[in-house]
């Protein structure tokens, strides 16, 4: 612990266009993170150039030489396995008091609030940071990739969900496309291995759930980004048992597999689950789960975060995936 309070770090496996990775690192360093550990899942020279020499950024390229050095040449086949392996390495080497393992599409909204929370929960071994999920409004011009409002989870009945979301209700879990359980920031110096949401071997009795939803989840920075994410996961193939997913994600992936060669159908799904009509926004506002405070990452004024640039980089970076799916995007 420093004189200014507990220190905290973030670890993330990154396989995204460089502007997003750079925004993730710069923002969190600007709001108080002492260290941001970025593990590049494949080469990204542009990201390396943007982050080169940035104090507090610990950048690792996870090429074959890396896996030879740290894991006898074995690269975990699943993305989740690589995430957990690298987060555990960061956990065991960081000099900070706390570590958060999350994705580069998840941003802490308020560093001062997080620091105050860590200082207050002195007996906690881990604190669950609740999440909000970014949602687009139909009227948005799309100036930057972080534009939009944020929705929280809500337990709709099946009838109410269908009344509000129509045919897209079957793809939403508690009104969200992604997770609703947040991510856990954990105290360092313990004999744990890191998981996706909480560490393995973690004492649940020492877990505190924060009322503040400090984690903003951008489940797809653009419509194309989300469509490609669904494509990749829907056709994911790896050795060993398949991971368990909820019925809503299952429905999303089934739809994607059935319509993989039809871009119009893909983007209808994306818009249906990630954009709100004025009526939907009004209802969610009345229910108290729509937050319309804008978010712009800190220390990023010189980055091109426009949707057009981001999508162009996506098309270049994900050309093999797009070609495999037979899409014209």
C-alpha positions in Angstrom: 0.0 0.0 0.0 1.3 3.4 -0.9 1.0 6.7 1.0 -1.9 7.6 -1.4 -3.8 4.4 -0.7 -3.8 0.9 -2.2 -2.2 0.5 -5.6 -3.9 -1.4 -8.4 -3.1 -2.9 -11.7 -5.0 -4.4 -14.7 -4.1 -7.4 -16.8 -5.7 -8.1 -20.2 -5.1 -10.4 -23.2 -5.5 -8.3 -26.3 -6.3 -9.2 -29.9 -7.9 -6.0 -31.2 -7.1 -3.0 -33.4 -4.4 -0.9 -32.0 -6.5 2.2 -31.1 -8.6 0.2 -28.7 -5.6 -1.3 -27.0 -3.9 2.1 -26.7 -7.1 3.7 -25.3 -7.5 0.9 -22.8 -4.0 1.4 -21.5 -3.9 5.2 -21.5 -7.3 5.6 -19.9 -6.5 3.3 -17.0 -3.1 4.8 -16.3 -4.7 8.2 -16.4 -7.3 7.4 -13.8 -4.9 5.8 -11.3 -3.7 2.3 -12.3 0.0 1.9 -11.5 0.5 -0.9 -14.0 -1.4 -2.1 -17.1 -0.2 -5.5 -18.3 -1.1 -6.1 -21.9 -0.5 -9.5 -23.5 -0.7 -9.4 -27.3 -2.3 -12.6 -28.5 -0.8 -12.1 -32.0 1.6 -9.5 -33.4 0.4 -5.9 -33.5 3.2 -3.6 -34.5 0.9 -0.5 -34.4 -0.1 -1.2 -30.8 3.5 -1.7 -29.8 4.4 1.6 -31.4 1.6 3.5 -29.7 2.5 2.0 -26.3 6.3 2.0 -26.6 7.9 3.8 -23.7 4.6 4.5 -21.9 5.4 4.4 -18.1 3.3 1.8 -16.3 2.5 -0.2 -19.5 4.0 -3.7 -19.3 3.7 -5.1 -22.9 4.2 -8.8 -23.8 4.0 -10.3 -27.2 2.7 -13.9 -26.8 4.5 -15.4 -29.8 6.0 -18.9 -29.9 9.2 -17.8 -28.3 7.2 -16.5 -25.3 5.3 -19.8 -25.0 8.6 -21.7 -25.2 10.0 -19.5 -22.4 7.0 -19.6 -20.0 5.1 -22.9 -20.7 7.4 -25.4 -22.4 6.1 -24.3 -25.8 2.5 -25.0 -25.1 0.1 -22.4 -26.2 -3.4 -23.0 -24.6 -5.8 -23.7 -27.4 -8.7 -21.8 -26.0 -8.7 -18.0 -25.8 -10.0 -18.3 -22.2 -7.1 -20.5 -21.3 -4.6 -18.0 -22.6 -6.4 -15.2 -20.7 -6.2 -17.1 -17.4 -2.6 -18.2 -17.9 -1.3 -14.7 -18.6 -3.4 -13.0 -15.9 -1.9 -15.4 -13.4 1.6 -14.4 -14.6 0.7 -10.8 -14.1 -0.9 -11.5 -10.7 2.3 -13.2 -9.5 4.7 -10.6 -10.7 2.9 -7.3 -10.1 4.1 -5.0 -7.4 0.6 -3.6 -6.8 -1.7 -4.3 -3.9 -4.6 -5.3 -6.2 -5.1 -6.7 -9.6 -8.1 -6.7 -12.0 -8.3 -9.2 -14.8 -10.6 -8.0 -17.5 -10.9 -7.6 -21.3 -9.7 -4.6 -23.4 -13.4 -3.8 -24.2 -14.0 -3.2 -20.4 -13.2 0.2 -18.9 -13.2 1.4 -15.3 -15.3 4.5 -15.4 -14.1 6.2 -12.2 -10.6 5.6 -10.8 -11.1 7.8 -7.7 -14.2 5.8 -6.8 -12.3 2.5 -7.3 -9.4 3.7 -5.1 -11.8 4.8 -2.4 -13.5 1.4 -2.5 -10.2 -0.4 -2.2 -9.2 1.7 0.8 -12.6 1.2 2.5 -12.7 -2.6 2.1 -9.6 -3.4 4.1 -10.6 -6.9 5.1 -11.8 -8.0 1.6 -9.8 -10.4 -0.4 -11.7 -9.5 -3.6 -14.3 -7.0 -4.7 -16.7 -7.7 -7.5 -17.0 -4.7 -9.7 -20.5 -4.7 -11.2 -20.8 -3.9 -14.9 -22.9 -1.9 -17.2 -23.2 -2.7 -20.9 -22.9 -0.1 -23.7 -26.0 0.2 -25.9 -26.5 2.3 -29.0 -29.3 4.8 -29.5 -31.0 4.9 -32.9 -30.4 8.6 -33.2 -26.6 8.4 -32.7 -24.4 9.8 -35.4 -21.5 7.5 -34.4 -18.7 10.1 -33.8 -16.5 7.7 -31.8 -16.5 4.0 -30.9 -17.3 4.7 -27.2 -20.4 6.6 -27.9 -23.7 5.5 -26.4 -25.6 4.9 -23.3 -25.3 2.1 -20.7 -27.8 -0.4 -19.5 -27.7 -2.6 -16.4 -29.2 -6.0 -15.9 -32.9 -6.5 -15.1 -34.9 -9.6 -14.4 -37.6 -9.5 -17.1 -40.3 -12.1 -17.2 -40.4 -13.9 -20.5 -43.6 -12.1 -21.4 -42.2 -8.6 -20.6 -38.9 -9.3 -22.4 -40.8 -10.3 -25.6 -43.1 -7.2 -25.2 -40.1 -4.9 -25.1 -37.5 -6.6 -27.3 -39.7 -8.6 -29.7 -38.0 -11.4 -31.5 -34.6 -10.3 -30.1 -35.6 -11.1 -26.5 -34.5 -14.7 -26.9 -30.9 -13.5 -27.4 -30.7 -11.3 -24.3 -29.9 -12.4 -20.8 -31.4 -10.1 -18.2 -31.6 -7.5 -21.0 -27.9 -7.8 -21.9 -25.9 -9.4 -24.7 -23.0 -10.3 -22.5 -22.3 -11.1 -18.9 -23.9 -9.5 -15.8 -21.7 -10.8 -13.0 -18.9 -8.2 -13.3 -15.2 -8.8 -12.8 -13.4 -9.2 -9.5 -10.4 -7.1 -8.4 -8.3 -9.2 -6.1 -5.7 -8.6 -3.4 -2.3 -9.8 -4.5 0.1 -12.0 -2.7 -2.2 -15.0 -2.4 -1.8 -18.5 -3.8 -4.5 -18.2 -6.5 -4.7 -18.7 -10.2 -6.7 -16.2 -12.1 -10.1 -16.9 -13.6 -12.2 -14.9 -16.0 -14.6 -13.4 -13.4 -13.0 -14.6 -10.1 -9.8 -16.4 -9.2 -9.7 -20.1 -8.7 -9.3 -21.3 -5.2 -10.9 -18.1 -3.9 -12.5 -17.9 -0.5 -16.1 -16.7 -1.2 -16.5 -15.5 2.4 -13.8 -12.9 1.7 -15.6 -11.6 -1.4 -17.4 -8.2 -1.4 -19.9 -7.2 -4.0 -19.8 -3.5 -4.8 -23.0 -1.6 -5.3 -21.3 0.6 -7.7 -21.2 -0.5 -11.3 -17.7 0.8 -12.2 -17.0 -1.5 -15.1 -18.3 -0.4 -18.5 -18.5 -3.3 -21.0 -18.3 -2.4 -24.7 -19.5 -5.8 -26.1 -18.5 -4.8 -29.6 -17.1 -1.4 -30.3 -18.9 -1.2 -33.6 -21.6 -3.3 -35.3 -18.9 -4.9 -37.4 -16.8 -5.6 -34.3 -19.7 -7.4 -32.6 -20.7 -9.3 -35.8 -17.1 -10.6 -36.1 -17.0 -11.5 -32.4 -20.1 -13.6 -32.8 -18.7 -15.3 -35.9 -15.5 -16.2 -34.3 -17.2 -17.7 -31.2 -20.0 -19.4 -33.1 -17.5 -21.4 -35.1 -14.9 -21.8 -32.3 -13.2 -25.2 -32.4 -10.7 -26.4 -29.8 -9.7 -29.7 -28.2 -11.3 -30.8 -24.9 -14.7 -30.2 -23.4 -16.7 -27.3 -24.7 -17.3 -24.4 -22.4 -20.7 -24.0 -20.9 -22.7 -21.0 -22.1 -26.2 -19.8 -21.3 -29.2 -20.3 -23.5 -29.1 -16.8 -24.8 -25.6 -17.0 -26.1 -26.4 -20.4 -27.5 -29.3 -18.8 -29.4 -27.0 -16.1 -30.7 -24.4 -18.6 -31.9 -27.0 -20.8 -33.5 -28.5 -17.9 -35.4 -25.0 -16.9 -36.6 -24.2 -20.4 -37.8 -27.5 -20.5 -39.6 -27.0 -17.1 -41.3 -23.2 -16.9 -41.6 -23.3 -16.1 -45.3 -26.0 -13.4 -45.0 -24.6 -10.1 -43.8 -28.0 -8.5 -43.7 -29.3 -11.1 -41.2 -26.1 -10.8 -39.1 -26.5 -7.0 -38.8 -30.2 -7.3 -38.1 -29.3 -9.4 -35.1 -26.5 -7.0 -34.0 -28.8 -4.0 -34.2 -31.7 -5.8 -32.5 -29.7 -6.7 -29.4 -27.4 -3.7 -29.2 -29.4 -0.7 -30.2 -32.4 0.8 -28.5 -35.5 2.3 -30.0 -36.8 5.4 -28.3 -39.6 3.4 -26.8 -37.1 0.8 -25.4 -34.9 3.6 -24.0 -37.9 5.2 -22.3 -38.9 2.0 -20.6 -35.4 1.1 -19.4 -35.1 4.7 -18.1 -38.3 4.3 -16.1 -37.0 1.0 -14.7 -33.8 2.8 -13.6 -31.4 0.6 -15.7 -30.5 3.1 -18.4 -27.6 5.4 -17.7 -27.0 8.1 -20.3 -23.8 9.7 -18.9 -21.4 9.8 -21.9 -18.0 8.1 -21.7 -14.8 9.2 -23.4 -11.5 7.5 -22.4 -8.9 9.7 -20.8 -5.6 10.7 -22.4 -6.7 9.7 -25.9 -7.3 13.0 -27.7 -4.6 12.1 -30.3 -6.0 8.7 -31.1 -8.3 8.2 -34.1 -11.3 6.5 -32.4 -13.8 7.0 -35.3 -15.9 4.0 -36.3 -14.7 4.2 -39.9 -11.1 3.9 -39.0 -11.8 1.2 -36.4 -13.8 -0.9 -38.9 -11.1 -0.5 -41.6 -8.5 -1.9 -39.2 -10.9 -4.7 -38.3 -11.4 -5.7 -41.9 -7.6 -5.8 -42.4 -6.9 -7.6 -39.2 -9.8 -10.1 -39.5 -9.6 -10.7 -43.3 -9.1 -14.5 -42.8 -12.2 -14.7 -40.6 -14.3 -12.7 -43.0 -13.1 -14.8 -45.9 -13.7 -18.1 -44.1 -17.3 -17.0 -43.4 -17.8 -16.1 -47.0 -19.0 -12.6 -46.2 -18.9 -9.4 -48.2 -18.6 -6.7 -45.5 
